[in-house]
Amino acid sequence: MEFKENYTQQLQRLNEYQKAAVFDESNACLVNANVGSGKTTVLITKVMYLHYEKQIPYEQMVVLTFTNKAADEIKERLIAKEKFLKKEKNDEEPRLDGFGTFHSVALWMLREKLEVEKAGWRKDFTVMAPDEEEDLALTLTAEYGLKIKYKNRLKKRLEQEYQWYLEGRPIPRYKDDLFKLYPIIESEKKKQNKMTFSDLLRVSTLLLKEQDAFIPKWIIVDEVQDSDEKQLKF
């Protein structure tokens, strides 16, 4: 098979330490190496190994990155070796929808794999621009007559104190109406059928806990040390 030969050739280029990472069968494996030492090459070979040796379809793998550039590089290098993965019009071959940034993969799952209606949104939801939630929060603050301190830092406060709200803390940091604002914003976002980037991870994580509609066979995270709490939960 032409494509398996590509995998074999890829494997032969690795040193013994790189091969150890590819062949490792632990439930969790951390690959730690210097810049320029071939971590991306190992990642791609690991993906091919899982496909050819462990019989895991590419569409049942998830590869998460922090930038579109990193995701594109991984997909381009894999497709260069596995040309049948290239998307064509009306192509029914396996696709690499699960290869991308945390947010793009979460968006794909919510649109294609998870029952987002259970969380209160429709499948055709849109993603809000970064400043749109802040504008919405200010509008709702005025509409409901809420008292919010430090409005010039509202965008940062909305993100930083949200976890406190979810944990059930009784009052926000500055003892104002911020915690009253959160459920109002949530209700309005569902009404407008919009999500923030933060919602993509939060809602998909919630739905993944509740259903078995899509459970990847394997998950690989590029530069995992950069993950925050929300990304690790996802």
C-alpha positions as CSV (number, residue, x, y, z in Angstrom):
1,M,0.0,0.0,0.0
2,E,1.4,3.3,-1.1
3,F,0.2,5.3,1.9
4,K,1.4,2.8,4.5
5,E,4.8,2.9,2.8
6,N,4.8,6.6,3.4
7,Y,4.2,5.9,7.1
8,T,7.1,3.3,7.2
9,Q,9.5,5.7,5.6
10,Q,8.4,8.4,8.0
11,L,9.1,6.0,10.9
12,Q,12.5,5.1,9.7
13,R,13.6,8.8,9.9
14,L,13.1,8.9,13.6
15,N,15.7,8.3,16.3
16,E,15.2,5.9,19.2
17,Y,13.7,8.5,21.5
18,Q,11.3,9.8,18.9
19,K,10.2,6.2,18.2
20,A,9.6,5.6,21.9
21,A,7.1,8.5,21.9
22,V,5.3,7.2,18.8
23,F,5.1,3.6,20.2
24,D,4.1,4.6,23.7
25,E,0.8,3.1,24.8
26,S,0.3,4.8,28.1
27,N,-3.1,6.4,28.9
28,A,-1.2,9.8,28.9
29,C,2.2,10.5,27.4
30,L,4.0,13.8,27.6
31,V,6.7,14.5,25.0
32,N,9.2,17.1,26.2
33,A,11.9,18.3,23.8
34,N,13.8,21.4,22.7
35,V,12.7,23.7,19.9
36,G,13.7,22.3,16.5
37,S,14.1,18.8,17.7
38,G,11.2,17.3,15.7
39,K,8.2,17.3,18.0
40,T,5.8,18.1,15.1
41,T,7.4,15.2,13.1
42,V,6.8,12.9,16.0
43,L,3.2,14.1,16.4
44,I,2.5,13.4,12.7
45,T,4.1,10.0,12.8
46,K,2.1,9.2,16.0
47,V,-1.1,10.1,14.1
48,M,-0.1,7.8,11.2
49,Y,1.0,5.0,13.7
50,L,-2.5,5.2,15.3
51,H,-4.1,5.0,11.9
52,Y,-2.1,2.1,10.4
53,E,-1.0,0.1,13.5
54,K,-4.0,0.7,15.8
55,Q,-6.6,0.9,13.1
56,I,-8.0,4.2,14.4
57,P,-9.7,6.3,11.6
58,Y,-8.4,9.8,11.2
59,E,-11.9,11.2,11.8
60,Q,-11.9,9.6,15.2
61,M,-8.8,11.5,16.4
62,V,-8.6,15.0,17.8
63,V,-5.4,17.1,17.5
64,L,-5.6,20.4,19.3
65,T,-3.3,23.4,18.8
66,F,-3.2,27.0,20.0
67,T,-2.9,28.8,16.7
68,N,-4.3,28.3,13.2
69,K,-0.8,28.4,11.8
70,A,0.2,25.3,13.9
71,A,-3.0,23.5,12.9
72,D,-2.5,24.3,9.2
73,E,1.1,23.1,9.3
74,I,0.1,19.8,10.9
75,K,-2.7,19.2,8.4
76,E,-0.6,20.2,5.4
77,R,2.3,17.9,6.4
78,L,-0.1,15.0,7.1
79,I,-2.0,15.5,3.8
80,A,1.3,15.7,1.9
81,K,1.9,12.1,3.0
82,E,-1.8,11.0,3.0
83,K,-3.2,12.6,-0.1
84,F,-6.5,10.8,0.3
85,L,-7.2,13.1,3.2
86,K,-7.3,16.2,1.0
87,K,-10.8,17.7,1.0
88,E,-12.4,17.7,-2.4
89,K,-15.9,18.8,-3.4
90,N,-18.4,16.1,-2.6
91,D,-15.5,14.0,-1.1
92,E,-16.6,11.3,1.3
93,E,-13.1,10.3,2.4
94,P,-12.1,10.9,6.0
95,R,-11.6,14.6,6.8
96,L,-9.5,16.3,9.4
97,D,-12.2,18.4,11.1
98,G,-10.9,17.3,14.5
99,F,-7.5,18.8,13.8
100,G,-7.4,22.5,14.7
101,T,-7.4,25.1,17.5
102,F,-9.3,24.4,20.7
103,H,-12.0,26.8,19.6
104,S,-12.3,25.6,16.0
105,V,-12.6,22.0,17.1
106,A,-15.2,22.9,19.8
107,L,-17.1,24.9,17.2
108,W,-17.1,21.8,14.9
109,M,-18.3,19.5,17.6
110,L,-21.1,21.8,18.6
111,R,-22.2,22.2,15.0
112,E,-21.8,18.6,13.9
113,K,-21.4,16.2,16.8
114,L,-23.1,17.5,19.9
115,E,-26.8,18.2,20.8
116,V,-26.3,22.0,21.3
117,E,-30.0,22.4,21.6
118,K,-29.8,20.8,25.0
119,A,-27.7,23.8,26.1
120,G,-30.2,26.3,24.8
121,W,-28.7,27.2,21.4
122,R,-29.6,26.2,17.8
123,K,-27.2,24.6,15.4
124,D,-26.9,27.7,13.3
125,F,-25.6,29.8,16.2
126,T,-23.0,32.4,15.4
127,V,-19.8,33.3,17.3
128,M,-19.6,36.8,18.8
129,A,-16.7,39.1,18.1
130,P,-14.4,39.7,21.1
131,D,-15.9,43.1,22.0
132,E,-19.5,42.2,21.3
133,E,-20.1,40.6,24.7
134,E,-18.8,43.7,26.4
135,D,-21.2,45.9,24.4
136,L,-24.0,43.5,25.2
137,A,-23.2,43.6,28.9
138,L,-23.2,47.4,29.0
139,T,-26.5,47.5,27.2
140,L,-28.1,45.0,29.6
141,T,-26.6,46.8,32.6
142,A,-28.4,50.0,31.7
143,E,-31.6,48.2,30.7
144,Y,-31.9,46.3,34.0
145,G,-30.6,49.2,36.1
146,L,-27.6,47.2,37.5
147,K,-24.7,48.7,39.4
148,I,-21.4,47.6,38.0
149,K,-18.1,49.0,39.2
150,Y,-15.1,49.6,37.0
151,K,-17.0,49.5,33.7
152,N,-13.8,50.4,31.9
153,R,-12.5,47.0,32.9
154,L,-15.8,45.1,32.3
155,K,-14.5,42.9,29.6
156,K,-11.7,41.6,31.8
157,R,-14.0,41.3,34.8
158,L,-16.6,39.3,32.9
159,E,-13.9,36.7,32.0
160,Q,-12.0,36.6,35.3
161,E,-14.9,36.4,37.7
162,Y,-17.1,34.1,35.8
163,Q,-15.5,31.0,37.3
164,W,-16.3,32.4,40.8
165,Y,-19.9,32.8,39.7
166,L,-20.0,29.2,38.4
167,E,-18.5,28.0,41.7
168,G,-21.4,29.5,43.6
169,R,-19.6,32.3,45.4
170,P,-22.2,34.7,46.9
171,I,-20.7,38.0,45.8
172,P,-18.3,39.3,43.2
173,R,-14.9,40.8,44.0
174,Y,-16.2,44.4,44.1
175,K,-19.5,43.6,45.8
176,D,-21.6,45.0,42.9
177,D,-24.3,43.4,40.6
178,L,-21.9,41.5,38.3
179,F,-23.2,38.1,39.4
180,K,-26.7,39.2,38.6
181,L,-25.6,40.2,35.1
182,Y,-24.2,36.8,34.1
183,P,-27.5,34.9,33.8
184,I,-29.1,37.9,32.0
185,I,-26.2,37.8,29.4
186,E,-26.6,34.1,29.1
187,S,-30.3,34.3,28.4
188,E,-29.8,37.1,25.9
189,K,-27.1,35.2,24.0
190,K,-29.4,32.2,23.7
191,K,-32.2,34.4,22.5
192,Q,-29.9,35.9,19.9
193,N,-28.4,32.4,19.2
194,K,-24.9,33.6,19.8
195,M,-21.9,32.3,21.7
196,T,-18.6,33.8,22.8
197,F,-15.3,32.0,22.2
198,S,-15.3,31.1,25.9
199,D,-18.8,29.6,25.5
200,L,-17.5,27.3,22.8
201,L,-15.2,25.5,25.2
202,R,-17.6,25.7,28.2
203,V,-20.7,24.4,26.4
204,S,-18.9,21.7,24.5
205,T,-17.3,20.4,27.7
206,L,-20.6,20.4,29.4
207,L,-22.3,18.4,26.6
208,L,-19.3,16.0,26.3
209,K,-19.8,15.1,29.9
210,E,-23.5,14.4,29.4
211,Q,-23.6,12.4,26.2
212,D,-21.7,9.8,24.2
213,A,-22.5,11.2,20.8
214,F,-18.8,11.8,20.0
215,I,-16.0,10.5,22.0
216,P,-12.6,10.6,20.2
217,K,-10.5,7.5,20.2
218,W,-7.3,9.6,20.7
219,I,-6.5,13.1,21.7
220,I,-3.2,14.9,21.0
221,V,-2.4,18.4,22.2
222,D,0.4,20.4,20.7
223,E,2.2,22.6,23.2
224,V,0.0,21.3,26.0
225,Q,2.0,23.3,28.6
226,D,0.2,26.4,27.4
227,S,-3.3,25.1,28.3
228,D,-5.4,27.0,30.7
229,E,-8.0,25.3,33.0
230,K,-10.9,25.6,30.5
231,Q,-8.8,24.0,27.7
232,L,-7.7,21.2,30.0
233,K,-11.3,20.4,31.0
234,F,-12.3,20.4,27.3
